[in-house]
Amino acid sequence: MDLLKSYLMYVVREEVEVLKEQIREFREKNSQPKQENNLLKTLASPEQLAQFQAWLQTGSPHPHATLQPQGTTQPPAQPASQGSGPTM
């Protein structure tokens, strides 16, 4: 009986270690999107945030969403008045 108990405890410990490693990996994968989300929140204007909140509450499709396949979207056009060099 003690042998069975010891074996079961060993198996449980091994499974706990595997789960701890998975949790560690998930946290690492989750940290980058969280950082990106925080950055986007700081860069968004109050009007954009209000529109986004309204969109979340209605659950309707995003008004600026496109049905183009991934990778075929074009980058937003830059205003013509911007210079090509960095500004400081």
HTML snippet that shows the backbone in 3Dmol.js (N, CA, C, O; Angstrom):
<script src="https://3Dmol.org/build/3Dmol-min.js"></script>
<div id="view" style="width:600px;height:400px;position:relative"></div>
<script>
const pdb = `
ATOM      1  N   MET A   1       0.828  -1.184   0.000  1.00  0.00           N
ATOM      2  CA  MET A   1       0.000   0.000   0.000  1.00  0.00           C
ATOM      3  C   MET A   1       0.879   1.258   0.000  1.00  0.00           C
ATOM      4  O   MET A   1       0.575   2.241  -0.675  1.00  0.00           O
ATOM      5  N   ASP A   2       1.964   1.207   0.764  1.00  0.00           N
ATOM      6  CA  ASP A   2       2.862   2.360   0.804  1.00  0.00           C
ATOM      7  C   ASP A   2       3.524   2.604  -0.541  1.00  0.00           C
ATOM      8  O   ASP A   2       3.772   3.749  -0.919  1.00  0.00           O
ATOM      9  N   LEU A   3       3.805   1.549  -1.250  1.00  0.00           N
ATOM     10  CA  LEU A   3       4.415   1.673  -2.566  1.00  0.00           C
ATOM     11  C   LEU A   3       3.460   2.380  -3.533  1.00  0.00           C
ATOM     12  O   LEU A   3       3.878   3.244  -4.304  1.00  0.00           O
ATOM     13  N   LEU A   4       2.193   2.012  -3.487  1.00  0.00           N
ATOM     14  CA  LEU A   4       1.190   2.651  -4.339  1.00  0.00           C
ATOM     15  C   LEU A   4       1.034   4.130  -3.982  1.00  0.00           C
ATOM     16  O   LEU A   4       0.949   4.989  -4.860  1.00  0.00           O
ATOM     17  N   LYS A   5       0.998   4.404  -2.707  1.00  0.00           N
ATOM     18  CA  LYS A   5       0.874   5.789  -2.241  1.00  0.00           C
ATOM     19  C   LYS A   5       2.082   6.617  -2.697  1.00  0.00           C
ATOM     20  O   LYS A   5       1.921   7.750  -3.151  1.00  0.00           O
ATOM     21  N   SER A   6       3.261   6.066  -2.580  1.00  0.00           N
ATOM     22  CA  SER A   6       4.473   6.774  -2.992  1.00  0.00           C
ATOM     23  C   SER A   6       4.455   7.042  -4.497  1.00  0.00           C
ATOM     24  O   SER A   6       4.808   8.128  -4.956  1.00  0.00           O
ATOM     25  N   TYR A   7       4.036   6.026  -5.248  1.00  0.00           N
ATOM     26  CA  TYR A   7       3.977   6.189  -6.707  1.00  0.00           C
ATOM     27  C   TYR A   7       2.972   7.277  -7.088  1.00  0.00           C
ATOM     28  O   TYR A   7       3.261   8.123  -7.933  1.00  0.00           O
ATOM     29  N   LEU A   8       1.806   7.254  -6.470  1.00  0.00           N
ATOM     30  CA  LEU A   8       0.788   8.267  -6.770  1.00  0.00           C
ATOM     31  C   LEU A   8       1.268   9.667  -6.402  1.00  0.00           C
ATOM     32  O   LEU A   8       1.001  10.621  -7.132  1.00  0.00           O
ATOM     33  N   MET A   9       1.956   9.799  -5.309  1.00  0.00           N
ATOM     34  CA  MET A   9       2.496  11.109  -4.913  1.00  0.00           C
ATOM     35  C   MET A   9       3.536  11.578  -5.922  1.00  0.00           C
ATOM     36  O   MET A   9       3.589  12.762  -6.255  1.00  0.00           O
ATOM     37  N   TYR A  10       4.357  10.663  -6.404  1.00  0.00           N
ATOM     38  CA  TYR A  10       5.355  11.002  -7.413  1.00  0.00           C
ATOM     39  C   TYR A  10       4.674  11.481  -8.694  1.00  0.00           C
ATOM     40  O   TYR A  10       5.074  12.495  -9.266  1.00  0.00           O
ATOM     41  N   VAL A  11       3.649  10.759  -9.146  1.00  0.00           N
ATOM     42  CA  VAL A  11       2.932  11.127 -10.366  1.00  0.00           C
ATOM     43  C   VAL A  11       2.266  12.498 -10.201  1.00  0.00           C
ATOM     44  O   VAL A  11       2.297  13.320 -11.116  1.00  0.00           O
ATOM     45  N   VAL A  12       1.683  12.732  -9.064  1.00  0.00           N
ATOM     46  CA  VAL A  12       1.030  14.025  -8.817  1.00  0.00           C
ATOM     47  C   VAL A  12       2.057  15.149  -8.823  1.00  0.00           C
ATOM     48  O   VAL A  12       1.804  16.208  -9.396  1.00  0.00           O
ATOM     49  N   ARG A  13       3.193  14.943  -8.205  1.00  0.00           N
ATOM     50  CA  ARG A  13       4.244  15.973  -8.194  1.00  0.00           C
ATOM     51  C   ARG A  13       4.716  16.287  -9.606  1.00  0.00           C
ATOM     52  O   ARG A  13       4.901  17.451  -9.963  1.00  0.00           O
ATOM     53  N   GLU A  14       4.910  15.241 -10.409  1.00  0.00           N
ATOM     54  CA  GLU A  14       5.316  15.443 -11.804  1.00  0.00           C
ATOM     55  C   GLU A  14       4.274  16.257 -12.565  1.00  0.00           C
ATOM     56  O   GLU A  14       4.623  17.169 -13.315  1.00  0.00           O
ATOM     57  N   GLU A  15       3.020  15.936 -12.379  1.00  0.00           N
ATOM     58  CA  GLU A  15       1.942  16.661 -13.068  1.00  0.00           C
ATOM     59  C   GLU A  15       1.893  18.118 -12.605  1.00  0.00           C
ATOM     60  O   GLU A  15       1.653  19.014 -13.415  1.00  0.00           O
ATOM     61  N   VAL A  16       2.113  18.355 -11.345  1.00  0.00           N
ATOM     62  CA  VAL A  16       2.133  19.721 -10.811  1.00  0.00           C
ATOM     63  C   VAL A  16       3.263  20.515 -11.468  1.00  0.00           C
ATOM     64  O   VAL A  16       3.077  21.679 -11.821  1.00  0.00           O
ATOM     65  N   GLU A  17       4.409  19.906 -11.631  1.00  0.00           N
ATOM     66  CA  GLU A  17       5.533  20.595 -12.276  1.00  0.00           C
ATOM     67  C   GLU A  17       5.213  20.939 -13.726  1.00  0.00           C
ATOM     68  O   GLU A  17       5.538  22.028 -14.197  1.00  0.00           O
ATOM     69  N   VAL A  18       4.575  20.009 -14.429  1.00  0.00           N
ATOM     70  CA  VAL A  18       4.188  20.269 -15.821  1.00  0.00           C
ATOM     71  C   VAL A  18       3.203  21.432 -15.872  1.00  0.00           C
ATOM     72  O   VAL A  18       3.328  22.322 -16.713  1.00  0.00           O
ATOM     73  N   LEU A  19       2.239  21.423 -14.982  1.00  0.00           N
ATOM     74  CA  LEU A  19       1.240  22.504 -14.965  1.00  0.00           C
ATOM     75  C   LEU A  19       1.869  23.847 -14.597  1.00  0.00           C
ATOM     76  O   LEU A  19       1.495  24.875 -15.161  1.00  0.00           O
ATOM     77  N   LYS A  20       2.805  23.853 -13.672  1.00  0.00           N
ATOM     78  CA  LYS A  20       3.498  25.089 -13.321  1.00  0.00           C
ATOM     79  C   LYS A  20       4.245  25.656 -14.522  1.00  0.00           C
ATOM     80  O   LYS A  20       4.239  26.866 -14.747  1.00  0.00           O
ATOM     81  N   GLU A  21       4.888  24.782 -15.291  1.00  0.00           N
ATOM     82  CA  GLU A  21       5.606  25.223 -16.490  1.00  0.00           C
ATOM     83  C   GLU A  21       4.636  25.789 -17.522  1.00  0.00           C
ATOM     84  O   GLU A  21       4.927  26.803 -18.157  1.00  0.00           O
ATOM     85  N   GLN A  22       3.502  25.148 -17.691  1.00  0.00           N
ATOM     86  CA  GLN A  22       2.498  25.659 -18.630  1.00  0.00           C
ATOM     87  C   GLN A  22       1.992  27.027 -18.197  1.00  0.00           C
ATOM     88  O   GLN A  22       1.815  27.916 -19.030  1.00  0.00           O
ATOM     89  N   ILE A  23       1.759  27.202 -16.908  1.00  0.00           N
ATOM     90  CA  ILE A  23       1.314  28.500 -16.389  1.00  0.00           C
ATOM     91  C   ILE A  23       2.369  29.559 -16.661  1.00  0.00           C
ATOM     92  O   ILE A  23       2.036  30.675 -17.060  1.00  0.00           O
ATOM     93  N   ARG A  24       3.625  29.227 -16.451  1.00  0.00           N
ATOM     94  CA  ARG A  24       4.725  30.156 -16.715  1.00  0.00           C
ATOM     95  C   ARG A  24       4.738  30.568 -18.185  1.00  0.00           C
ATOM     96  O   ARG A  24       4.896  31.747 -18.500  1.00  0.00           O
ATOM     97  N   GLU A  25       4.573  29.599 -19.081  1.00  0.00           N
ATOM     98  CA  GLU A  25       4.562  29.894 -20.517  1.00  0.00           C
ATOM     99  C   GLU A  25       3.374  30.769 -20.900  1.00  0.00           C
ATOM    100  O   GLU A  25       3.518  31.710 -21.681  1.00  0.00           O
ATOM    101  N   PHE A  26       2.214  30.463 -20.358  1.00  0.00           N
ATOM    102  CA  PHE A  26       1.030  31.265 -20.662  1.00  0.00           C
ATOM    103  C   PHE A  26       1.185  32.702 -20.175  1.00  0.00           C
ATOM    104  O   PHE A  26       0.762  33.638 -20.854  1.00  0.00           O
ATOM    105  N   ARG A  27       1.781  32.879 -19.021  1.00  0.00           N
ATOM    106  CA  ARG A  27       1.998  34.235 -18.504  1.00  0.00           C
ATOM    107  C   ARG A  27       2.944  35.017 -19.412  1.00  0.00           C
ATOM    108  O   ARG A  27       2.729  36.201 -19.672  1.00  0.00           O
ATOM    109  N   GLU A  28       3.991  34.347 -19.889  1.00  0.00           N
ATOM    110  CA  GLU A  28       4.937  35.010 -20.798  1.00  0.00           C
ATOM    111  C   GLU A  28       4.247  35.405 -22.100  1.00  0.00           C
ATOM    112  O   GLU A  28       4.442  36.513 -22.599  1.00  0.00           O
ATOM    113  N   LYS A  29       3.441  34.499 -22.647  1.00  0.00           N
ATOM    114  CA  LYS A  29       2.734  34.790 -23.892  1.00  0.00           C
ATOM    115  C   LYS A  29       1.709  35.906 -23.701  1.00  0.00           C
ATOM    116  O   LYS A  29       1.452  36.679 -24.623  1.00  0.00           O
ATOM    117  N   ASN A  30       1.136  35.989 -22.530  1.00  0.00           N
ATOM    118  CA  ASN A  30       0.102  36.973 -22.252  1.00  0.00           C
ATOM    119  C   ASN A  30       0.674  38.357 -21.967  1.00  0.00           C
ATOM    120  O   ASN A  30      -0.031  39.354 -22.124  1.00  0.00           O
ATOM    121  N   SER A  31       1.920  38.440 -21.558  1.00  0.00           N
ATOM    122  CA  SER A  31       2.479  39.729 -21.163  1.00  0.00           C
ATOM    123  C   SER A  31       2.646  40.675 -22.353  1.00  0.00           C
ATOM    124  O   SER A  31       2.424  41.877 -22.209  1.00  0.00           O
ATOM    125  N   GLN A  32       3.030  40.165 -23.515  1.00  0.00           N
ATOM    126  CA  GLN A  32       3.220  41.046 -24.674  1.00  0.00           C
ATOM    127  C   GLN A  32       1.903  41.677 -25.130  1.00  0.00           C
ATOM    128  O   GLN A  32       1.866  42.892 -25.325  1.00  0.00           O
ATOM    129  N   PRO A  33       0.822  40.914 -25.309  1.00  0.00           N
ATOM    130  CA  PRO A  33      -0.439  41.560 -25.680  1.00  0.00           C
ATOM    131  C   PRO A  33      -0.925  42.565 -24.628  1.00  0.00           C
ATOM    132  O   PRO A  33      -1.530  43.581 -24.972  1.00  0.00           O
ATOM    133  N   LYS A  34      -0.663  42.282 -23.358  1.00  0.00           N
ATOM    134  CA  LYS A  34      -1.049  43.236 -22.315  1.00  0.00           C
ATOM    135  C   LYS A  34      -0.284  44.543 -22.469  1.00  0.00           C
ATOM    136  O   LYS A  34      -0.860  45.624 -22.339  1.00  0.00           O
ATOM    137  N   GLN A  35       1.015  44.447 -22.747  1.00  0.00           N
ATOM    138  CA  GLN A  35       1.823  45.652 -22.941  1.00  0.00           C
ATOM    139  C   GLN A  35       1.350  46.421 -24.163  1.00  0.00           C
ATOM    140  O   GLN A  35       1.254  47.648 -24.128  1.00  0.00           O
ATOM    141  N   GLU A  36       1.052  45.707 -25.250  1.00  0.00           N
ATOM    142  CA  GLU A  36       0.559  46.361 -26.460  1.00  0.00           C
ATOM    143  C   GLU A  36      -0.779  47.031 -26.195  1.00  0.00           C
ATOM    144  O   GLU A  36      -1.020  48.144 -26.664  1.00  0.00           O
ATOM    145  N   ASN A  37      -1.643  46.369 -25.455  1.00  0.00           N
ATOM    146  CA  ASN A  37      -2.946  46.933 -25.121  1.00  0.00           C
ATOM    147  C   ASN A  37      -2.793  48.220 -24.306  1.00  0.00           C
ATOM    148  O   ASN A  37      -3.468  49.215 -24.570  1.00  0.00           O
ATOM    149  N   ASN A  38      -1.910  48.190 -23.329  1.00  0.00           N
ATOM    150  CA  ASN A  38      -1.681  49.394 -22.519  1.00  0.00           C
ATOM    151  C   ASN A  38      -1.131  50.535 -23.371  1.00  0.00           C
ATOM    152  O   ASN A  38      -1.525  51.687 -23.195  1.00  0.00           O
ATOM    153  N   LEU A  39      -0.227  50.220 -24.289  1.00  0.00           N
ATOM    154  CA  LEU A  39       0.323  51.242 -25.174  1.00  0.00           C
ATOM    155  C   LEU A  39      -0.779  51.842 -26.050  1.00  0.00           C
ATOM    156  O   LEU A  39      -0.869  53.061 -26.195  1.00  0.00           O
ATOM    157  N   LEU A  40      -1.607  50.985 -26.626  1.00  0.00           N
ATOM    158  CA  LEU A  40      -2.693  51.481 -27.472  1.00  0.00           C
ATOM    159  C   LEU A  40      -3.673  52.346 -26.675  1.00  0.00           C
ATOM    160  O   LEU A  40      -4.184  53.344 -27.183  1.00  0.00           O
ATOM    161  N   LYS A  41      -3.926  51.960 -25.441  1.00  0.00           N
ATOM    162  CA  LYS A  41      -4.823  52.769 -24.606  1.00  0.00           C
ATOM    163  C   LYS A  41      -4.235  54.152 -24.339  1.00  0.00           C
ATOM    164  O   LYS A  41      -4.960  55.146 -24.317  1.00  0.00           O
ATOM    165  N   THR A  42      -2.922  54.211 -24.138  1.00  0.00           N
ATOM    166  CA  THR A  42      -2.314  55.514 -23.855  1.00  0.00           C
ATOM    167  C   THR A  42      -2.250  56.380 -25.110  1.00  0.00           C
ATOM    168  O   THR A  42      -2.294  57.607 -25.016  1.00  0.00           O
ATOM    169  N   LEU A  43      -2.144  55.750 -26.291  1.00  0.00           N
ATOM    170  CA  LEU A  43      -2.045  56.519 -27.525  1.00  0.00           C
ATOM    171  C   LEU A  43      -3.409  56.902 -28.103  1.00  0.00           C
ATOM    172  O   LEU A  43      -3.494  57.816 -28.924  1.00  0.00           O
ATOM    173  N   ALA A  44      -4.461  56.224 -27.692  1.00  0.00           N
ATOM    174  CA  ALA A  44      -5.791  56.502 -28.239  1.00  0.00           C
ATOM    175  C   ALA A  44      -6.352  57.789 -27.652  1.00  0.00           C
ATOM    176  O   ALA A  44      -6.122  58.113 -26.487  1.00  0.00           O
ATOM    177  N   SER A  45      -7.091  58.516 -28.482  1.00  0.00           N
ATOM    178  CA  SER A  45      -7.738  59.740 -28.009  1.00  0.00           C
ATOM    179  C   SER A  45      -8.973  59.368 -27.191  1.00  0.00           C
ATOM    180  O   SER A  45      -9.489  58.258 -27.325  1.00  0.00           O
ATOM    181  N   PRO A  46      -9.451  60.280 -26.350  1.00  0.00           N
ATOM    182  CA  PRO A  46     -10.668  60.004 -25.577  1.00  0.00           C
ATOM    183  C   PRO A  46     -11.865  59.663 -26.477  1.00  0.00           C
ATOM    184  O   PRO A  46     -12.708  58.845 -26.110  1.00  0.00           O
ATOM    185  N   GLU A  47     -11.933  60.295 -27.655  1.00  0.00           N
ATOM    186  CA  GLU A  47     -13.031  60.002 -28.569  1.00  0.00           C
ATOM    187  C   GLU A  47     -12.939  58.568 -29.079  1.00  0.00           C
ATOM    188  O   GLU A  47     -13.951  57.874 -29.172  1.00  0.00           O
ATOM    189  N   GLN A  48     -11.723  58.121 -29.411  1.00  0.00           N
ATOM    190  CA  GLN A  48     -11.540  56.756 -29.887  1.00  0.00           C
ATOM    191  C   GLN A  48     -11.903  55.749 -28.799  1.00  0.00           C
ATOM    192  O   GLN A  48     -12.536  54.729 -29.073  1.00  0.00           O
ATOM    193  N   LEU A  49     -11.501  56.041 -27.569  1.00  0.00           N
ATOM    194  CA  LEU A  49     -11.831  55.140 -26.466  1.00  0.00           C
ATOM    195  C   LEU A  49     -13.338  55.086 -26.249  1.00  0.00           C
ATOM    196  O   LEU A  49     -13.889  54.015 -25.994  1.00  0.00           O
ATOM    197  N   ALA A  50     -14.010  56.234 -26.347  1.00  0.00           N
ATOM    198  CA  ALA A  50     -15.462  56.264 -26.180  1.00  0.00           C
ATOM    199  C   ALA A  50     -16.147  55.470 -27.288  1.00  0.00           C
ATOM    200  O   ALA A  50     -17.099  54.734 -27.024  1.00  0.00           O
ATOM    201  N   GLN A  51     -15.673  55.611 -28.517  1.00  0.00           N
ATOM    202  CA  GLN A  51     -16.244  54.846 -29.621  1.00  0.00           C
ATOM    203  C   GLN A  51     -16.035  53.356 -29.406  1.00  0.00           C
ATOM    204  O   GLN A  51     -16.933  52.553 -29.661  1.00  0.00           O
ATOM    205  N   PHE A  52     -14.878  52.997 -28.948  1.00  0.00           N
ATOM    206  CA  PHE A  52     -14.578  51.587 -28.718  1.00  0.00           C
ATOM    207  C   PHE A  52     -15.466  51.022 -27.617  1.00  0.00           C
ATOM    208  O   PHE A  52     -15.984  49.913 -27.745  1.00  0.00           O
ATOM    209  N   GLN A  53     -15.645  51.780 -26.532  1.00  0.00           N
ATOM    210  CA  GLN A  53     -16.508  51.330 -25.445  1.00  0.00           C
ATOM    211  C   GLN A  53     -17.942  51.148 -25.938  1.00  0.00           C
ATOM    212  O   GLN A  53     -18.608  50.176 -25.581  1.00  0.00           O
ATOM    213  N   ALA A  54     -18.415  52.094 -26.765  1.00  0.00           N
ATOM    214  CA  ALA A  54     -19.764  51.982 -27.316  1.00  0.00           C
ATOM    215  C   ALA A  54     -19.869  50.746 -28.197  1.00  0.00           C
ATOM    216  O   ALA A  54     -20.879  50.043 -28.162  1.00  0.00           O
ATOM    217  N   TRP A  55     -18.838  50.476 -28.984  1.00  0.00           N
ATOM    218  CA  TRP A  55     -18.832  49.298 -29.847  1.00  0.00           C
ATOM    219  C   TRP A  55     -18.878  48.019 -29.022  1.00  0.00           C
ATOM    220  O   TRP A  55     -19.576  47.072 -29.386  1.00  0.00           O
ATOM    221  N   LEU A  56     -18.136  47.982 -27.909  1.00  0.00           N
ATOM    222  CA  LEU A  56     -18.138  46.802 -27.059  1.00  0.00           C
ATOM    223  C   LEU A  56     -19.518  46.555 -26.461  1.00  0.00           C
ATOM    224  O   LEU A  56     -19.952  45.410 -26.340  1.00  0.00           O
ATOM    225  N   GLN A  57     -20.202  47.626 -26.089  1.00  0.00           N
ATOM    226  CA  GLN A  57     -21.509  47.485 -25.452  1.00  0.00           C
ATOM    227  C   GLN A  57     -22.579  47.030 -26.432  1.00  0.00           C
ATOM    228  O   GLN A  57     -23.482  46.283 -26.055  1.00  0.00           O
ATOM    229  N   THR A  58     -22.495  47.466 -27.681  1.00  0.00           N
ATOM    230  CA  THR A  58     -23.512  47.080 -28.655  1.00  0.00           C
ATOM    231  C   THR A  58     -23.260  45.694 -29.207  1.00  0.00           C
ATOM    232  O   THR A  58     -24.205  44.996 -29.572  1.00  0.00           O
ATOM    233  N   GLY A  59     -22.013  45.283 -29.276  1.00  0.00           N
ATOM    234  CA  GLY A  59     -21.684  43.970 -29.802  1.00  0.00           C
ATOM    235  C   GLY A  59     -21.808  43.884 -31.309  1.00  0.00           C
ATOM    236  O   GLY A  59     -21.758  42.792 -31.874  1.00  0.00           O
ATOM    237  N   SER A  60     -21.969  45.018 -31.965  1.00  0.00           N
ATOM    238  CA  SER A  60     -22.092  45.012 -33.420  1.00  0.00           C
ATOM    239  C   SER A  60     -20.705  44.961 -34.051  1.00  0.00           C
ATOM    240  O   SER A  60     -19.709  45.247 -33.386  1.00  0.00           O
ATOM    241  N   PRO A  61     -20.635  44.597 -35.337  1.00  0.00           N
ATOM    242  CA  PRO A  61     -19.331  44.576 -36.009  1.00  0.00           C
ATOM    243  C   PRO A  61     -18.690  45.958 -35.979  1.00  0.00           C
ATOM    244  O   PRO A  61     -19.371  46.980 -36.056  1.00  0.00           O
ATOM    245  N   HIS A  62     -17.379  45.962 -35.866  1.00  0.00           N
ATOM    246  CA  HIS A  62     -16.642  47.225 -35.809  1.00  0.00           C
ATOM    247  C   HIS A  62     -16.856  47.984 -37.112  1.00  0.00           C
ATOM    248  O   HIS A  62     -16.734  47.395 -38.186  1.00  0.00           O
ATOM    249  N   PRO A  63     -17.174  49.284 -37.045  1.00  0.00           N
ATOM    250  CA  PRO A  63     -17.466  50.048 -38.259  1.00  0.00           C
ATOM    251  C   PRO A  63     -16.284  50.166 -39.213  1.00  0.00           C
ATOM    252  O   PRO A  63     -16.488  50.399 -40.405  1.00  0.00           O
ATOM    253  N   HIS A  64     -15.066  50.015 -38.729  1.00  0.00           N
ATOM    254  CA  HIS A  64     -13.888  50.148 -39.586  1.00  0.00           C
ATOM    255  C   HIS A  64     -13.303  48.796 -39.969  1.00  0.00           C
ATOM    256  O   HIS A  64     -12.248  48.733 -40.600  1.00  0.00           O
ATOM    257  N   ALA A  65     -13.977  47.719 -39.594  1.00  0.00           N
ATOM    258  CA  ALA A  65     -13.474  46.388 -39.917  1.00  0.00           C
ATOM    259  C   ALA A  65     -13.670  46.124 -41.401  1.00  0.00           C
ATOM    260  O   ALA A  65     -14.656  46.543 -42.007  1.00  0.00           O
ATOM    261  N   THR A  66     -12.703  45.418 -41.966  1.00  0.00           N
ATOM    262  CA  THR A  66     -12.803  45.062 -43.376  1.00  0.00           C
ATOM    263  C   THR A  66     -12.870  43.553 -43.500  1.00  0.00           C
ATOM    264  O   THR A  66     -12.480  42.829 -42.584  1.00  0.00           O
ATOM    265  N   LEU A  67     -13.353  43.091 -44.604  1.00  0.00           N
ATOM    266  CA  LEU A  67     -13.456  41.656 -44.839  1.00  0.00           C
ATOM    267  C   LEU A  67     -12.315  41.147 -45.699  1.00  0.00           C
ATOM    268  O   LEU A  67     -12.399  40.054 -46.258  1.00  0.00           O
ATOM    269  N   GLN A  68     -11.249  41.927 -45.810  1.00  0.00           N
ATOM    270  CA  GLN A  68     -10.106  41.521 -46.615  1.00  0.00           C
ATOM    271  C   GLN A  68      -9.357  40.410 -45.896  1.00  0.00           C
ATOM    272  O   GLN A  68      -9.282  40.402 -44.667  1.00  0.00           O
ATOM    273  N   PRO A  69      -8.802  39.471 -46.659  1.00  0.00           N
ATOM    274  CA  PRO A  69      -7.997  38.424 -46.018  1.00  0.00           C
ATOM    275  C   PRO A  69      -6.794  39.032 -45.312  1.00  0.00           C
ATOM    276  O   PRO A  69      -6.304  40.098 -45.684  1.00  0.00           O
ATOM    277  N   GLN A  70      -6.332  38.330 -44.288  1.00  0.00           N
ATOM    278  CA  GLN A  70      -5.188  38.805 -43.515  1.00  0.00           C
ATOM    279  C   GLN A  70      -3.971  38.956 -44.410  1.00  0.00           C
ATOM    280  O   GLN A  70      -3.689  38.094 -45.243  1.00  0.00           O
ATOM    281  N   GLY A  71      -3.251  40.061 -44.233  1.00  0.00           N
ATOM    282  CA  GLY A  71      -2.030  40.302 -44.982  1.00  0.00           C
ATOM    283  C   GLY A  71      -2.247  41.135 -46.228  1.00  0.00           C
ATOM    284  O   GLY A  71      -1.279  41.525 -46.879  1.00  0.00           O
ATOM    285  N   THR A  72      -3.503  41.420 -46.579  1.00  0.00           N
ATOM    286  CA  THR A  72      -3.752  42.214 -47.775  1.00  0.00           C
ATOM    287  C   THR A  72      -4.176  43.631 -47.446  1.00  0.00           C
ATOM    288  O   THR A  72      -4.480  44.413 -48.347  1.00  0.00           O
ATOM    289  N   THR A  73      -4.200  43.972 -46.167  1.00  0.00           N
ATOM    290  CA  THR A  73      -4.576  45.326 -45.808  1.00  0.00           C
ATOM    291  C   THR A  73      -3.451  46.281 -46.136  1.00  0.00           C
ATOM    292  O   THR A  73      -2.276  45.924 -46.059  1.00  0.00           O
ATOM    293  N   GLN A  74      -3.816  47.500 -46.504  1.00  0.00           N
ATOM    294  CA  GLN A  74      -2.819  48.508 -46.824  1.00  0.00           C
ATOM    295  C   GLN A  74      -2.596  49.380 -45.607  1.00  0.00           C
ATOM    296  O   GLN A  74      -3.534  49.617 -44.845  1.00  0.00           O
ATOM    297  N   PRO A  75      -1.373  49.868 -45.401  1.00  0.00           N
ATOM    298  CA  PRO A  75      -1.123  50.745 -44.268  1.00  0.00           C
ATOM    299  C   PRO A  75      -1.852  52.068 -44.469  1.00  0.00           C
ATOM    300  O   PRO A  75      -2.087  52.478 -45.606  1.00  0.00           O
ATOM    301  N   PRO A  76      -2.214  52.744 -43.371  1.00  0.00           N
ATOM    302  CA  PRO A  76      -2.910  54.017 -43.514  1.00  0.00           C
ATOM    303  C   PRO A  76      -2.038  55.048 -44.222  1.00  0.00           C
ATOM    304  O   PRO A  76      -0.819  55.079 -44.052  1.00  0.00           O
ATOM    305  N   ALA A  77      -2.689  55.889 -45.019  1.00  0.00           N
ATOM    306  CA  ALA A  77      -1.965  56.922 -45.758  1.00  0.00           C
ATOM    307  C   ALA A  77      -1.484  57.991 -44.790  1.00  0.00           C
ATOM    308  O   ALA A  77      -2.190  58.356 -43.850  1.00  0.00           O
ATOM    309  N   GLN A  78      -0.277  58.488 -45.029  1.00  0.00           N
ATOM    310  CA  GLN A  78       0.259  59.546 -44.189  1.00  0.00           C
ATOM    311  C   GLN A  78      -0.105  60.885 -44.800  1.00  0.00           C
ATOM    312  O   GLN A  78      -0.161  61.014 -46.023  1.00  0.00           O
ATOM    313  N   PRO A  79      -0.353  61.881 -43.963  1.00  0.00           N
ATOM    314  CA  PRO A  79      -0.668  63.208 -44.490  1.00  0.00           C
ATOM    315  C   PRO A  79       0.460  63.729 -45.375  1.00  0.00           C
ATOM    316  O   PRO A  79       1.637  63.487 -45.105  1.00  0.00           O
ATOM    317  N   ALA A  80       0.096  64.437 -46.421  1.00  0.00           N
ATOM    318  CA  ALA A  80       1.077  64.954 -47.372  1.00  0.00           C
ATOM    319  C   ALA A  80       1.963  66.030 -46.755  1.00  0.00           C
ATOM    320  O   ALA A  80       3.068  66.275 -47.238  1.00  0.00           O
ATOM    321  N   SER A  81       1.484  66.677 -45.688  1.00  0.00           N
ATOM    322  CA  SER A  81       2.248  67.780 -45.111  1.00  0.00           C
ATOM    323  C   SER A  81       3.419  67.280 -44.272  1.00  0.00           C
ATOM    324  O   SER A  81       4.278  68.076 -43.894  1.00  0.00           O
ATOM    325  N   GLN A  82       3.476  65.964 -43.965  1.00  0.00           N
ATOM    326  CA  GLN A  82       4.570  65.454 -43.159  1.00  0.00           C
ATOM    327  C   GLN A  82       5.842  65.377 -43.977  1.00  0.00           C
ATOM    328  O   GLN A  82       5.813  64.988 -45.145  1.00  0.00           O
ATOM    329  N   GLY A  83       6.953  65.743 -43.371  1.00  0.00           N
ATOM    330  CA  GLY A  83       8.250  65.638 -44.050  1.00  0.00           C
ATOM    331  C   GLY A  83       8.750  64.217 -43.970  1.00  0.00           C
ATOM    332  O   GLY A  83       8.238  63.418 -43.186  1.00  0.00           O
ATOM    333  N   SER A  84       9.737  63.898 -44.766  1.00  0.00           N
ATOM    334  CA  SER A  84      10.259  62.545 -44.781  1.00  0.00           C
ATOM    335  C   SER A  84      11.312  62.326 -43.704  1.00  0.00           C
ATOM    336  O   SER A  84      11.642  61.176 -43.410  1.00  0.00           O
ATOM    337  N   GLY A  85      11.838  63.353 -43.122  1.00  0.00           N
ATOM    338  CA  GLY A  85      12.876  63.218 -42.110  1.00  0.00           C
ATOM    339  C   GLY A  85      12.295  63.260 -40.715  1.00  0.00           C
ATOM    340  O   GLY A  85      11.163  63.705 -40.524  1.00  0.00           O
ATOM    341  N   PRO A  86      13.060  62.802 -39.738  1.00  0.00           N
ATOM    342  CA  PRO A  86      12.584  62.834 -38.341  1.00  0.00           C
ATOM    343  C   PRO A  86      12.531  64.270 -37.829  1.00  0.00           C
ATOM    344  O   PRO A  86      13.342  65.109 -38.220  1.00  0.00           O
ATOM    345  N   THR A  87      11.595  64.533 -36.973  1.00  0.00           N
ATOM    346  CA  THR A  87      11.448  65.859 -36.379  1.00  0.00           C
ATOM    347  C   THR A  87      11.806  65.779 -34.925  1.00  0.00           C
ATOM    348  O   THR A  87      11.461  64.805 -34.256  1.00  0.00           O
ATOM    349  N   MET A  88      12.468  66.749 -34.432  1.00  0.00           N
ATOM    350  CA  MET A  88      12.858  66.777 -33.014  1.00  0.00           C
ATOM    351  C   MET A  88      12.558  68.130 -32.462  1.00  0.00           C
ATOM    352  O   MET A  88      12.806  68.384 -31.283  1.00  0.00           O
TER     353      MET A  88
END
`;
const viewer = $3Dmol.createViewer("view");
viewer.addModel(pdb, "pdb");
viewer.setStyle({}, {cartoon: {color: "spectrum"}});
viewer.zoomTo();
viewer.render();
</script>
